[in-house]
Amino acid sequence: MPHAVVNPRQRSRAKQLRQAMTRAETLLWRYLKADRVAGLGFRRQVPIRNHIADFICMSAKIVVELDGESHDFEERQKVDQSRDAFFVSEGFQVLRFANEQVMSNLEGVAETIRQAATGRLRGLPLSPALPHKGGGSRNTAASITQTTNTPRGQP
């Protein structure tokens, strides 16, 4: 993705978000920045047009979004769907996790991100299942927005 001009207001907001990350974002960021996910480089709170992605891997074209309790409301979910559609239209795959998933199952979240990134880099089908910590039966699957492997502008 070529470098795009970022609105100064968006850049400032992204900087504020980087300085005030949630506990779940901080935990996942420490894991991602240590190159523990397939050696891929991730960036945090990245402005892309009118949106700010929580975490992004440009080489695998993956956006990782963490959702707190505010995302449980229908109005917020509609906004999230619109954001996801925008990222997909830009060629990204969107992975959404609840903050609670990161706090209770960081390894499972990281493994889901690793599988998605590896699949995108190899062009393989993606696995939407999040491994369960301790073999529990809780539903902790990540929300994954699928994209096609066709580059933008081609049929």
C-alpha contacts under 8 A as a table, 3 or more apart, distances in Angstrom:
res1	aa1	res2	aa2	distance
1	M	58	M	7.51
4	A	48	I	7.82
4	A	49	R	7.94
6	V	10	Q	6.66
6	V	11	R	6.42
6	V	47	P	6.94
6	V	48	I	7.24
6	V	49	R	6.59
7	N	10	Q	5.21
7	N	11	R	6.28
7	N	49	R	7.68
8	P	11	R	4.97
8	P	12	S	6.09
9	R	12	S	5.11
9	R	13	R	6.17
10	Q	13	R	5.01
10	Q	14	A	6.10
10	Q	47	P	6.23
10	Q	50	N	7.25
10	Q	51	H	7.96
10	Q	52	I	7.72
11	R	14	A	5.16
11	R	15	K	6.28
11	R	47	P	6.44
12	S	15	K	5.09
12	S	16	Q	6.29
13	R	16	Q	5.02
13	R	17	L	6.22
14	A	17	L	5.03
14	A	18	R	6.21
14	A	45	Q	5.33
14	A	46	V	6.40
14	A	47	P	6.34
14	A	52	I	6.63
15	K	18	R	5.09
15	K	19	Q	6.36
15	K	45	Q	7.46
16	Q	19	Q	5.15
16	Q	20	A	6.26
17	L	20	A	5.10
17	L	21	M	5.93
17	L	45	Q	6.49
18	R	21	M	5.69
18	R	44	R	7.02
18	R	45	Q	6.03
21	M	24	A	7.97
21	M	25	E	5.71
21	M	26	T	6.00
22	T	25	E	5.10
22	T	26	T	6.15
23	R	26	T	5.12
23	R	27	L	6.16
24	A	27	L	5.12
24	A	28	L	6.17
24	A	66	L	7.77
24	A	99	N	5.35
24	A	100	E	7.53
24	A	102	V	5.85
24	A	103	M	5.85
25	E	28	L	5.23
25	E	29	W	5.87
25	E	66	L	7.08
25	E	99	N	7.69
26	T	29	W	5.06
26	T	30	R	6.16
27	L	30	R	5.36
27	L	31	Y	6.53
27	L	102	V	7.63
27	L	103	M	7.60
28	L	31	Y	5.09
28	L	32	L	6.11
28	L	102	V	6.89
28	L	106	L	7.19
29	W	32	L	4.98
29	W	33	K	5.84
29	W	44	R	7.47
30	R	33	K	5.42
30	R	34	A	6.28
31	Y	34	A	5.46
31	Y	35	D	7.19
31	Y	36	R	6.20
31	Y	37	V	7.82
32	L	35	D	5.53
32	L	36	R	5.98
32	L	37	V	6.22
32	L	41	G	7.65
32	L	42	F	6.46
33	K	36	R	7.50
33	K	41	G	7.13
33	K	42	F	6.60
35	D	38	A	6.90
35	D	39	G	4.62
35	D	40	L	6.00
35	D	41	G	6.65
36	R	39	G	5.94
36	R	40	L	7.88
37	V	40	L	6.03
37	V	110	A	6.52
37	V	111	E	7.62
37	V	113	I	7.32
37	V	114	R	5.44
38	A	114	R	6.03
38	A	117	A	7.97
38	A	118	T	7.55
40	L	57	C	7.08
40	L	59	S	7.66
41	G	57	C	6.01
41	G	58	M	7.80
41	G	59	S	7.80
42	F	55	F	6.42
42	F	56	I	5.38
42	F	57	C	4.59
42	F	58	M	7.41
43	R	46	V	6.67
43	R	55	F	5.55
43	R	56	I	5.33
43	R	57	C	6.58
44	R	53	A	7.19
44	R	54	D	5.48
44	R	55	F	4.36
44	R	56	I	6.44
45	Q	52	I	5.77
45	Q	53	A	5.33
45	Q	54	D	4.54
45	Q	55	F	5.95
46	V	52	I	5.21
46	V	53	A	5.15
46	V	54	D	6.69
46	V	55	F	6.95
46	V	56	I	7.10
47	P	50	N	7.18
47	P	51	H	5.74
47	P	52	I	4.20
47	P	53	A	6.39
48	I	51	H	5.30
48	I	52	I	5.89
48	I	53	A	7.29
49	R	52	I	7.96
51	H	83	R	7.11
53	A	56	I	6.49
53	A	63	V	6.45
53	A	64	V	7.23
53	A	65	E	6.72
54	D	63	V	7.39
54	D	64	V	6.18
54	D	65	E	5.26
54	D	66	L	6.91
55	F	63	V	5.78
55	F	64	V	5.02
55	F	65	E	6.58
56	I	61	K	7.36
56	I	62	I	5.73
56	I	63	V	4.52
56	I	64	V	6.15
57	C	60	A	5.73
57	C	61	K	5.66
57	C	62	I	5.23
57	C	63	V	6.56
58	M	61	K	4.74
58	M	62	I	6.71
59	S	121	L	7.93
60	A	117	A	5.47
60	A	118	T	7.80
60	A	120	R	5.97
60	A	121	L	5.74
61	K	91	G	6.76
61	K	92	F	4.68
61	K	93	Q	6.37
61	K	120	R	7.82
62	I	92	F	5.21
62	I	93	Q	4.84
62	I	94	V	5.95
62	I	95	L	7.39
62	I	117	A	6.97
63	V	87	F	7.67
63	V	92	F	6.45
63	V	93	Q	6.11
63	V	94	V	4.79
63	V	95	L	6.18
64	V	94	V	5.93
64	V	95	L	4.81
64	V	96	R	5.93
64	V	97	F	7.75
65	E	94	V	7.26
65	E	95	L	6.13
65	E	96	R	4.75
65	E	97	F	6.36
66	L	96	R	5.82
66	L	97	F	5.00
66	L	98	A	5.56
66	L	99	N	5.77
67	D	70	S	7.48
67	D	71	H	5.78
67	D	96	R	7.04
67	D	97	F	6.08
67	D	98	A	4.66
67	D	99	N	5.65
68	G	71	H	5.80
68	G	72	D	7.76
68	G	98	A	6.04
68	G	99	N	5.44
68	G	100	E	7.87
69	E	72	D	5.50
70	S	73	F	6.26
70	S	76	R	7.03
71	H	74	E	7.77
71	H	76	R	5.34
71	H	77	Q	5.91
72	D	76	R	7.17
72	D	77	Q	6.97
73	F	76	R	5.43
73	F	77	Q	6.27
74	E	77	Q	5.00
74	E	78	K	6.33
75	E	78	K	5.30
75	E	79	V	6.62
76	R	79	V	5.08
76	R	80	D	6.20
77	Q	80	D	4.88
77	Q	81	Q	6.15
78	K	81	Q	5.07
78	K	82	S	6.31
79	V	82	S	5.11
79	V	83	R	6.24
80	D	83	R	5.01
80	D	84	D	6.04
81	Q	84	D	5.02
81	Q	85	A	6.09
82	S	85	A	5.09
82	S	86	F	6.30
83	R	86	F	5.09
83	R	87	F	6.33
84	D	87	F	5.15
84	D	88	V	6.09
84	D	94	V	6.37
84	D	145	T	7.23
85	A	88	V	5.08
85	A	89	S	6.07
86	F	89	S	5.08
86	F	90	E	6.45
87	F	90	E	5.06
87	F	91	G	6.60
87	F	92	F	5.40
87	F	93	Q	7.24
87	F	94	V	7.12
88	V	91	G	5.02
88	V	92	F	4.83
88	V	93	Q	5.95
88	V	94	V	7.14
88	V	145	T	7.51
88	V	146	Q	7.85
88	V	147	T	6.28
89	S	92	F	7.28
90	E	152	R	7.54
91	G	147	T	6.99
91	G	151	P	7.24
91	G	152	R	6.75
92	F	147	T	7.03
93	Q	144	I	7.30
93	Q	145	T	5.80
93	Q	146	Q	5.89
93	Q	147	T	5.86
94	V	144	I	5.72
94	V	145	T	5.09
94	V	146	Q	7.40
95	L	113	I	7.55
95	L	142	A	6.61
95	L	143	S	5.83
95	L	144	I	4.65
95	L	145	T	6.56
96	R	142	A	5.74
96	R	143	S	4.96
96	R	144	I	6.31
97	F	101	Q	6.35
97	F	102	V	7.17
97	F	109	V	7.64
97	F	142	A	5.38
97	F	143	S	6.68
98	A	101	Q	5.24
98	A	102	V	6.86
99	N	102	V	5.29
99	N	103	M	6.33
100	E	103	M	5.04
100	E	104	S	6.03
101	Q	104	S	5.32
101	Q	105	N	5.47
101	Q	106	L	7.05
101	Q	109	V	7.17
101	Q	140	T	6.77
102	V	105	N	5.35
102	V	106	L	4.70
102	V	109	V	6.29
103	M	106	L	6.19
104	S	133	K	7.95
105	N	108	G	5.32
105	N	109	V	6.35
105	N	132	H	7.58
105	N	133	K	5.93
106	L	109	V	5.13
106	L	110	A	6.07
107	E	110	A	5.04
107	E	111	E	6.02
108	G	111	E	5.02
108	G	112	T	6.23
108	G	130	L	5.89
108	G	131	P	5.12
108	G	132	H	6.62
108	G	133	K	6.87
109	V	112	T	5.16
109	V	113	I	6.32
109	V	130	L	6.55
109	V	131	P	7.82
109	V	142	A	7.95
110	A	113	I	5.07
110	A	114	R	6.02
111	E	114	R	4.87
111	E	115	Q	6.07
111	E	130	L	7.61
111	E	131	P	7.64
112	T	115	Q	5.19
112	T	116	A	6.17
112	T	127	S	7.60
112	T	128	P	7.41
112	T	129	A	7.18
112	T	130	L	5.67
112	T	131	P	7.55
112	T	142	A	7.89
113	I	116	A	5.17
113	I	117	A	6.05
114	R	117	A	5.18
114	R	118	T	5.98
115	Q	118	T	5.14
115	Q	119	G	5.93
115	Q	126	L	7.14
115	Q	127	S	6.86
116	A	119	G	5.08
116	A	120	R	6.13
116	A	126	L	5.57
116	A	127	S	6.72
117	A	120	R	5.14
117	A	121	L	6.07
118	T	121	L	5.13
118	T	122	R	6.07
119	G	122	R	5.14
119	G	123	G	5.52
119	G	124	L	4.56
119	G	125	P	6.12
119	G	126	L	5.73
120	R	123	G	4.87
120	R	124	L	6.31
120	R	125	P	7.81
120	R	126	L	7.48
120	R	149	N	7.83
121	L	124	L	7.91
123	G	149	N	6.90
128	P	141	A	6.98
128	P	142	A	6.55
128	P	143	S	7.32
128	P	144	I	6.20
129	A	141	A	5.33
129	A	142	A	6.74
130	L	140	T	6.35
130	L	141	A	4.76
130	L	142	A	6.01
131	P	141	A	7.84
132	H	135	G	5.29
132	H	136	G	6.02
132	H	137	S	7.52
132	H	138	R	7.69
132	H	140	T	7.05
133	K	136	G	6.46
150	T	154	Q	6.57
150	T	155	P	7.21
151	P	154	Q	5.91
